[in-house]
């Protein structure tokens, strides 16, 4: 199922990402279709982040996503939580 679908719906929203980019940029679907793919992906990313920032649940989702992207431990928080022996 494409992103943006209602849970349990048997229908897919084929133009969800284009609509998200349209809402964010104001570009027409034709203009979006003619974008370089890398530019489209950048607009899609930015539009998704902007939409997430508009709700408390979205901001929590972004915080979780950022935390999961990290590859190096936050030693300061580890020391704070578990003490210097950690």
Number of C-alpha atoms within 10 A of each C-alpha: 13 12 12 13 14 12 9 7 8 8 11 13 13 13 13 14 20 19 19 19 24 18 13 16 14 12 14 14 14 9 10 19 12 10 13 9 11 9 11 17 14 12 21 20 15 16 20 16 15 14 15 16 15 10 11 10 11 16 16 13 15 15 12 11 11 10 10 9 9 9 7 6 8 9 11 10 10 13 12 10 10 9 10 10 6 9
